[in-house]
Amino acid sequence: MDIQEGVKLINDLEKKYPVEKWNIEDLHIWPLIRILLACSFESTNKILSNDKNIIYRYLFFLKNTIRYIRAYLYDYKNNSKIEKNDVILLKNSNRFYYNGWYDSVSQPLIDCFQEKNMKTLVLEIAQKNEYRVPRYGKSKYIQVQINLLLAKSKLGLDNDISDVSYNLDNYDDFCAYLKKNIPSLKIPTLTELQKSYRRLLLLKDYFVKILLKCRPKLAFVECYYSTIQHAFILACKELKIPIIDIQHGVQGNLHVAYGNWSKVPVSGYEMLPDYFWCWSQHEVDAINKWRGSLETHIPLNYGNPFLEKWKNGDGKMIEHFQKKYESIKVDKDKINILYTLQTETPFPEWIFDVIKKHKNEFFWWIRLHPMMFLEKTKYIKMFSEFANCNIDMASDLPLLTLLNNIDIHVTYHSSTVIEAEHFNVPSIILHKNAIEMYNEQVKNGHCFLANKETFVKIVRKLLDEKATIKKVQEKSNYNLHRILDDLMFQIKYFV
């Protein structure tokens, strides 16, 4: 099932069943079910799968613990303590290396808070055993503690759910309807939902203890729609700390976490953030479309801080990475193509044929998704026979360095399409659903659908048209200090 069909099915289910009234204890559980269903549509239910045996789980935990100890000791000076802070931020592993591993989503905010003399505690998770050291700034690793709590849940609390109350009217009909229409779909059972609730409570209590120690007045989260992030949001709300989700990629109507929530309780969903930090009015409009008059889940058009920082010209950083880019000697007559890979999305076999056939015409920058960092060696080996490909530098450089130099961007449906538009780099998408995901870019003539037969023809056509377009955007008048001032006014930070 593709993304568009999945969103339509979810909206049909929301119309057919009282999902906004479904509770486990006092928690509205529909956001969890909604996300699990969407992941099931895309990846044969990888998130719900419990097929991994106990030995695999033990080895994974052991490997994570060893890597944590190694990272903790190697980068000891950047380990944060839990103490009084003004701001707290939950994030994933860092993105690229610049005087340490740097996170382009959150670091501009952290730097700005520091300039305002506001202390920030960064909680860093490493769900795929990725500890990238040394870090650019300080953080506290929490993945081992999370793993211990989940193991405790698996061994103990999961065994007794008899006292977990629920109100799931028509849930049996809901499951039967899905099984009839999509027999292969694994639907969360009542028992699985009760266990998920227990795990959420366990993680929420862990975050509450941290929050009580550091007493922040403002909280941020990247990628709010996973279990750990849900628990963090619940903890923040329990202590009445405003929580903001920072946009990290494509959103819009076809993103199940951000678009087309057709049924929402009057007070909103506990697992959704209070505010959404959005890159543009397009994302704001998509959220407002379903939010209506709710007093929560408020979208804020605050832009992309790192992109604006780049456009304003952080001289040293830009110059540093430009020199690294230029160290890869590419024939000036060749067309530079950036291909952004995504997790769960295979590299098209026919692209290998294009790489080989047009080796004297195209140079490919093959960029791994940040969650594929540990697979880099595998991909370098996969492309080793092609002299006109680079994976290592393409994955290590900041995305914006590449966009400032390449000619064409290619992807299945990566959110790089959005950033590419800011650099007047046209994107070629290889999946039909991306047409709707990036309808703004399609309308603006920055995004085009291609297949095996049309790809090379579209590349050449775009290059002919691009020759008349100015490459670099004008400087931005973006002011992150003013935006953070506005945010603190919105949440009544000083009250």
C-alpha positions as CSV (number, residue, x, y, z in Angstrom):
1,M,0.0,0.0,0.0
2,D,1.4,3.4,-1.0
3,I,1.4,6.5,1.2
4,Q,-1.6,8.2,-0.4
5,E,-3.7,5.0,-0.1
6,G,-2.6,4.6,3.5
7,V,-3.6,8.2,4.5
8,K,-7.0,7.7,2.8
9,L,-7.5,4.4,4.7
10,I,-6.6,6.1,8.0
11,N,-9.0,8.9,7.3
12,D,-11.8,6.4,6.4
13,L,-11.2,4.6,9.7
14,E,-11.4,7.9,11.6
15,K,-14.8,8.6,10.0
16,K,-16.1,5.1,10.7
17,Y,-14.9,4.6,14.3
18,P,-14.9,6.8,17.5
19,V,-11.0,6.8,17.5
20,E,-10.8,10.2,19.4
21,K,-12.6,8.5,22.3
22,W,-10.4,5.5,22.6
23,N,-8.5,5.4,25.9
24,I,-6.1,3.2,27.8
25,E,-6.6,4.4,31.3
26,D,-6.8,8.2,30.8
27,L,-4.6,8.4,27.7
28,H,-6.1,8.9,24.2
29,I,-4.4,6.0,22.4
30,W,-5.3,6.8,18.7
31,P,-2.0,8.6,17.9
32,L,-0.1,5.4,18.8
33,I,-2.4,3.2,16.7
34,R,-2.3,5.7,13.8
35,I,1.5,5.8,13.7
36,L,1.8,2.0,14.0
37,L,-0.6,1.4,11.2
38,A,1.2,3.9,8.9
39,C,4.5,2.2,9.6
40,S,2.9,-1.2,8.8
41,F,1.7,0.1,5.4
42,E,5.2,1.1,4.6
43,S,7.4,-1.6,6.0
44,T,5.4,-4.8,6.7
45,N,5.0,-3.8,10.3
46,K,8.6,-3.6,11.3
47,I,7.8,-1.6,14.4
48,L,5.2,-4.0,15.8
49,S,7.4,-7.1,15.0
50,N,8.4,-9.2,18.0
51,D,10.1,-11.8,16.0
52,K,13.6,-11.0,17.2
53,N,14.6,-13.7,19.7
54,I,15.9,-13.1,23.2
55,I,19.6,-13.8,22.1
56,Y,19.4,-11.1,19.4
57,R,17.9,-8.6,21.9
58,Y,20.6,-9.4,24.5
59,L,23.4,-9.0,21.9
60,F,21.9,-5.7,20.7
61,F,21.7,-4.3,24.2
62,L,25.2,-5.5,25.0
63,K,26.6,-3.9,21.8
64,N,24.8,-0.6,22.6
65,T,26.2,-0.6,26.2
66,I,29.7,-1.2,25.0
67,R,29.5,1.6,22.4
68,Y,28.0,3.9,25.0
69,I,30.8,3.3,27.5
70,R,33.4,3.8,24.8
71,A,31.7,7.1,23.6
72,Y,31.2,8.3,27.2
73,L,34.9,7.9,28.1
74,Y,36.3,9.0,24.8
75,D,34.2,12.2,24.8
76,Y,34.0,12.7,28.5
77,K,34.3,16.5,28.5
78,N,31.1,16.7,26.5
79,N,29.0,14.6,28.9
80,S,26.3,16.8,30.5
81,K,25.0,16.5,34.1
82,I,21.4,16.7,35.0
83,E,21.1,20.1,36.8
84,K,19.1,23.2,36.7
85,N,18.5,24.3,33.1
86,D,16.3,26.8,31.2
87,V,15.7,24.6,28.2
88,I,15.7,20.8,27.6
89,L,15.9,19.2,24.2
90,L,15.5,15.5,23.1
91,K,17.3,14.6,19.9
92,N,18.8,11.8,17.8
93,S,22.4,11.4,16.8
94,N,24.3,14.3,15.2
95,R,24.4,14.8,11.4
96,F,27.8,15.9,10.2
97,Y,31.3,16.7,11.5
98,Y,32.4,20.2,12.1
99,N,34.7,20.6,15.2
100,G,32.8,17.7,16.5
101,W,29.6,15.9,15.3
102,Y,27.0,18.7,14.7
103,D,23.2,18.5,14.6
104,S,21.8,20.9,11.9
105,V,18.3,20.6,13.3
106,S,18.9,21.7,16.9
107,Q,22.4,23.2,17.2
108,P,21.4,26.7,15.8
109,L,18.7,26.9,18.6
110,I,21.2,25.7,21.3
111,D,23.7,28.3,20.2
112,C,21.1,31.1,20.2
113,F,19.9,30.1,23.7
114,Q,23.5,30.2,24.8
115,E,23.9,33.7,23.4
116,K,20.8,34.6,25.5
117,N,22.5,33.2,28.6
118,M,20.0,30.4,28.8
119,K,21.3,27.0,29.8
120,T,20.2,24.0,27.6
121,L,20.3,20.3,28.5
122,V,20.5,18.0,25.5
123,L,19.3,14.5,25.9
124,E,20.7,12.3,23.1
125,I,19.3,8.9,22.0
126,A,21.0,6.3,19.9
127,Q,18.4,3.8,18.9
128,K,20.7,2.2,16.2
129,N,23.8,2.1,18.4
130,E,25.2,5.2,16.8
131,Y,27.4,7.2,19.1
132,R,29.1,9.9,17.0
133,V,32.1,11.3,18.9
134,P,33.5,13.8,19.6
135,R,30.3,15.8,19.8
136,Y,30.2,19.5,18.8
137,G,28.4,20.4,22.0
138,K,27.5,18.8,25.3
139,S,24.7,16.2,25.7
140,K,23.6,13.4,28.0
141,Y,23.4,10.0,26.5
142,I,20.2,8.2,27.6
143,Q,19.8,5.2,25.3
144,V,21.3,2.6,27.8
145,Q,18.9,3.8,30.5
146,I,16.0,3.6,28.0
147,N,17.0,0.1,27.0
148,L,17.2,-1.0,30.7
149,L,13.7,0.3,31.3
150,L,12.3,-1.4,28.2
151,A,14.0,-4.7,29.3
152,K,12.5,-4.3,32.8
153,S,9.1,-3.8,31.2
154,K,9.6,-6.9,29.0
155,L,10.6,-9.0,32.0
156,G,8.3,-7.7,34.6
157,L,5.5,-5.2,34.0
158,D,4.4,-6.7,30.7
159,N,3.4,-9.9,32.6
160,D,0.5,-8.2,34.5
161,I,-1.8,-5.9,32.6
162,S,-5.0,-7.1,34.3
163,D,-5.4,-3.7,36.1
164,V,-5.0,-1.6,32.9
165,S,-8.5,-0.3,32.1
166,Y,-9.6,0.8,28.7
167,N,-12.4,2.2,26.6
168,L,-12.1,1.0,23.0
169,D,-15.6,1.0,21.7
170,N,-15.9,-0.9,18.4
171,Y,-12.2,-1.8,18.4
172,D,-13.0,-5.4,17.6
173,D,-15.0,-4.3,14.5
174,F,-12.1,-2.0,13.6
175,C,-9.7,-4.9,13.7
176,A,-12.1,-7.2,11.7
177,Y,-12.5,-4.5,9.1
178,L,-8.8,-4.1,8.6
179,K,-8.2,-7.9,8.5
180,K,-10.9,-8.3,5.8
181,N,-9.4,-5.5,3.6
182,I,-5.7,-6.0,4.3
183,P,-5.2,-9.6,5.5
184,S,-1.4,-9.3,5.7
185,L,-1.6,-6.3,8.1
186,K,-0.6,-6.9,11.7
187,I,-3.0,-4.9,13.8
188,P,-2.1,-4.1,17.5
189,T,-4.2,-6.2,19.8
190,L,-5.8,-5.0,23.0
191,T,-3.0,-6.8,25.0
192,E,-0.3,-5.1,22.8
193,L,-1.9,-1.7,23.4
194,Q,-2.0,-2.3,27.2
195,K,1.6,-3.3,27.1
196,S,2.5,-0.2,25.1
197,Y,0.7,1.9,27.6
198,R,2.8,0.3,30.4
199,R,6.0,1.0,28.5
200,L,5.0,4.6,27.9
201,L,4.3,5.1,31.6
202,L,7.7,3.6,32.6
203,L,9.6,5.9,30.1
204,K,7.4,8.9,31.1
205,D,8.3,8.4,34.8
206,Y,12.0,8.3,33.8
207,F,11.7,11.6,32.0
208,V,9.7,13.2,34.8
209,K,12.6,12.5,37.2
210,I,15.0,14.2,34.8
211,L,12.6,17.2,34.4
212,L,12.1,17.6,38.1
213,K,15.9,17.8,38.6
214,C,16.6,20.3,35.8
215,R,13.3,22.3,36.0
216,P,13.3,23.7,32.5
217,K,10.6,26.2,31.4
218,L,10.7,25.1,27.7
219,A,11.2,21.8,26.0
220,F,12.0,20.7,22.4
221,V,11.8,17.4,20.6
222,E,12.9,16.2,17.2
223,C,10.7,13.7,15.4
224,Y,7.9,13.5,18.1
225,Y,6.1,10.4,16.8
226,S,8.2,7.5,18.3
227,T,7.7,5.8,21.7
228,I,10.6,7.5,23.5
229,Q,9.5,10.9,22.2
230,H,5.9,10.3,23.1
231,A,6.9,9.5,26.7
232,F,9.0,12.7,26.8
233,I,6.0,14.7,25.7
234,L,3.8,13.1,28.3
235,A,6.3,13.9,31.0
236,C,6.5,17.5,29.8
237,K,2.7,17.9,29.9
238,E,2.5,16.3,33.3
239,L,4.7,19.0,34.6
240,K,3.1,21.7,32.5
241,I,6.3,22.4,30.5
242,P,5.5,23.7,27.0
243,I,6.8,21.2,24.4
244,I,7.7,22.1,20.8
245,D,8.4,19.6,17.9
246,I,11.1,20.9,15.6
247,Q,10.5,20.2,11.9
248,H,13.3,17.9,10.5
249,G,11.9,17.0,7.1
250,V,8.8,16.8,4.9
251,Q,5.5,17.2,6.6
252,G,2.2,18.2,4.9
253,N,-1.1,16.4,4.3
254,L,0.5,13.0,3.4
255,H,2.6,12.7,6.6
256,V,0.6,10.7,9.0
257,A,2.1,12.4,12.0
258,Y,1.4,16.0,10.8
259,G,-1.5,15.9,8.3
260,N,-5.2,15.0,8.1
261,W,-6.1,14.2,11.7
262,S,-9.8,14.2,11.0
263,K,-10.8,13.4,14.6
264,V,-9.2,15.1,17.6
265,P,-10.5,15.4,21.2
266,V,-11.5,18.9,22.3
267,S,-8.4,19.2,24.5
268,G,-6.1,17.6,21.9
269,Y,-4.0,14.5,22.1
270,E,-1.7,14.0,25.0
271,M,1.0,12.4,22.8
272,L,1.1,15.3,20.4
273,P,3.2,18.4,21.2
274,D,1.8,21.8,22.2
275,Y,3.5,23.6,19.3
276,F,5.0,22.6,15.9
277,W,8.0,24.6,14.7
278,C,7.4,24.7,10.9
279,W,9.7,25.6,8.1
280,S,7.1,27.4,6.0
281,Q,3.4,28.5,5.7
282,H,2.8,25.3,3.7
283,E,3.3,23.1,6.8
284,V,1.4,25.6,9.0
285,D,-1.6,25.4,6.7
286,A,-1.5,21.6,6.7
287,I,-1.7,21.5,10.5
288,N,-4.2,24.3,10.8
289,K,-6.5,22.4,8.3
290,W,-7.2,19.7,10.9
291,R,-6.4,21.7,14.1
292,G,-9.3,24.1,13.6
293,S,-10.0,26.1,16.8
294,L,-8.1,23.8,19.2
295,E,-6.0,25.7,21.8
296,T,-3.1,23.3,21.4
297,H,-1.0,21.6,18.6
298,I,-0.3,25.2,17.4
299,P,1.9,25.5,14.2
300,L,4.4,28.3,14.1
301,N,6.1,29.5,10.9
302,Y,9.6,29.9,12.2
303,G,11.6,28.8,9.2
304,N,14.6,26.4,9.0
305,P,17.3,27.9,11.3
306,F,20.2,26.0,9.8
307,L,19.2,26.8,6.2
308,E,18.8,30.5,7.0
309,K,22.1,30.5,8.9
310,W,23.7,29.1,5.7
311,K,22.1,31.6,3.5
312,N,23.2,34.4,5.8
313,G,26.8,33.1,5.5
314,D,28.5,31.6,8.5
315,G,31.8,32.2,6.7
316,K,34.1,29.8,8.5
317,M,31.8,26.8,8.3
318,I,30.8,27.4,4.7
319,E,34.4,27.9,3.6
320,H,35.6,24.8,5.5
321,F,33.1,22.5,3.8
322,Q,33.5,24.1,0.4
323,K,37.2,23.2,0.5
324,K,36.3,19.6,1.4
325,Y,33.9,19.4,-1.4
326,E,36.5,20.8,-3.9
327,S,39.0,18.2,-2.7
328,I,37.0,15.6,-4.7
329,K,38.3,16.3,-8.2
330,V,35.4,16.1,-10.6
331,D,35.6,16.9,-14.3
332,K,34.1,20.4,-14.7
333,D,32.2,19.2,-17.8
334,K,30.4,16.5,-15.9
335,I,26.8,16.9,-14.5
336,N,26.8,16.7,-10.7
337,I,23.9,14.6,-9.5
338,L,23.0,14.2,-5.8
339,Y,21.0,11.1,-5.0
340,T,19.5,11.1,-1.4
341,L,18.9,7.6,-0.1
342,Q,16.2,6.7,2.4
343,T,15.7,4.0,5.0
344,E,13.5,1.1,3.8
345,T,13.8,2.3,0.2
346,P,15.8,0.2,-2.2
347,F,18.2,1.8,-4.7
348,P,16.6,1.3,-8.2
349,E,18.5,-1.2,-10.3
350,W,18.1,0.8,-13.4
351,I,20.0,3.7,-11.9
352,F,23.1,1.5,-11.9
353,D,22.6,1.2,-15.6
354,V,22.4,5.0,-16.0
355,I,25.6,5.4,-13.8
356,K,27.5,2.9,-16.0
357,K,26.2,4.1,-19.4
358,H,26.7,7.8,-18.7
359,K,30.0,7.5,-16.7
360,N,31.6,10.2,-18.9
361,E,28.6,12.6,-18.5
362,F,27.3,12.3,-14.9
363,F,29.1,12.3,-11.5
364,W,26.9,10.9,-8.7
365,W,27.0,12.0,-5.1
366,I,25.2,9.2,-3.2
367,R,24.1,10.4,0.2
368,L,23.0,8.1,3.0
369,H,20.1,8.9,5.3
370,P,21.4,9.9,8.8
371,M,19.9,6.6,10.1
372,M,22.0,4.6,7.6
373,F,25.3,5.8,9.0
374,L,26.4,2.4,10.2
375,E,25.7,0.9,6.8
376,K,28.2,3.2,5.0
377,T,30.8,0.5,4.4
378,K,28.2,-1.7,2.7
379,Y,27.1,1.1,0.3
380,I,30.7,2.1,-0.5
381,K,31.3,-1.5,-1.5
382,M,28.1,-1.5,-3.5
383,F,29.3,1.4,-5.6
384,S,33.0,0.6,-5.6
385,E,33.2,-0.4,-9.3
386,F,32.0,3.1,-10.4
387,A,34.6,5.8,-10.6
388,N,31.9,8.4,-11.1
389,C,30.3,7.9,-7.7
390,N,31.1,9.3,-4.2
391,I,29.4,8.0,-1.1
392,D,31.9,8.8,1.7
393,M,32.1,12.6,1.2
394,A,28.5,12.8,0.0
395,S,27.3,11.4,3.3
396,D,29.7,13.3,5.6
397,L,29.4,16.8,4.1
398,P,26.5,19.0,5.2
399,L,23.5,18.7,2.8
400,L,23.6,22.4,2.1
401,T,27.2,22.3,0.8
402,L,26.2,19.7,-1.7
403,L,23.1,21.6,-2.8
404,N,25.2,24.7,-3.3
405,N,27.4,22.9,-5.8
406,I,25.4,20.2,-7.6
407,D,23.2,20.5,-10.6
408,I,20.4,18.0,-10.1
409,H,18.9,16.3,-7.0
410,V,17.3,12.8,-7.4
411,T,15.4,10.8,-4.8
412,Y,12.4,8.5,-4.2
413,H,10.7,11.1,-1.9
414,S,13.3,12.6,0.5
415,S,12.6,15.9,2.1
416,T,15.8,17.2,0.5
417,V,13.4,18.3,-2.2
418,I,12.4,21.2,0.1
419,E,16.0,22.4,0.8
420,A,17.0,22.0,-2.9
421,E,14.3,24.5,-3.9
422,H,16.1,27.1,-1.8
423,F,19.2,26.6,-3.9
424,N,17.4,26.6,-7.2
425,V,18.4,22.9,-7.7
426,P,15.6,21.0,-9.4
427,S,14.6,17.6,-8.0
428,I,13.7,14.5,-9.9
429,I,11.5,12.2,-7.8
430,L,11.1,8.5,-8.6
431,H,7.9,7.7,-6.7
432,K,4.4,8.9,-7.9
433,N,3.3,9.7,-4.3
434,A,6.0,12.3,-4.0
435,I,4.0,14.4,-6.5
436,E,1.4,15.1,-3.8
437,M,4.0,15.3,-1.0
438,Y,5.8,18.1,-2.8
439,N,2.9,19.7,-4.7
440,E,4.2,23.2,-3.9
441,Q,7.6,22.4,-5.5
442,V,5.9,20.7,-8.5
443,K,3.7,23.8,-9.0
444,N,6.8,26.0,-8.7
445,G,8.7,24.0,-11.4
446,H,11.3,22.6,-9.0
447,C,10.2,19.0,-8.8
448,F,9.6,16.4,-11.6
449,L,8.6,12.8,-11.8
450,A,10.8,10.4,-13.8
451,N,11.2,6.7,-14.6
452,K,13.7,4.5,-16.4
453,E,12.6,5.7,-19.8
454,T,12.4,9.4,-19.1
455,F,15.2,10.0,-16.6
456,V,18.1,11.1,-18.8
457,K,15.8,13.1,-21.1
458,I,14.5,15.1,-18.0
459,V,18.0,15.6,-16.7
460,R,19.2,17.2,-19.9
461,K,16.0,19.3,-20.2
462,L,16.4,20.6,-16.7
463,L,20.0,21.5,-17.3
464,D,19.1,23.5,-20.4
465,E,16.5,25.4,-18.4
466,K,18.7,25.8,-15.4
467,A,21.4,27.6,-17.3
468,T,19.2,30.8,-17.3
469,I,18.5,30.6,-13.5
470,K,20.5,32.3,-10.8
471,K,22.2,29.7,-8.7
472,V,22.6,31.3,-5.2
473,Q,19.7,32.8,-3.3
474,E,19.8,36.3,-1.9
475,K,20.8,36.7,1.7
476,S,18.1,36.1,4.3
477,N,16.9,38.7,6.8
478,Y,16.0,35.8,9.2
479,N,16.7,36.6,12.9
480,L,16.6,33.6,15.2
481,H,16.9,35.8,18.3
482,R,13.7,37.6,17.4
483,I,12.0,34.3,16.6
484,L,12.9,32.8,20.0
485,D,11.7,36.0,21.7
486,D,8.4,35.5,19.9
487,L,8.2,31.8,20.9
488,M,8.9,32.7,24.6
489,F,6.1,35.3,24.3
490,Q,3.8,32.7,22.8
491,I,4.3,30.3,25.7
492,K,4.4,33.0,28.4
493,Y,7.9,32.0,29.3
494,F,8.5,35.0,31.6
495,V,5.1,34.7,33.4
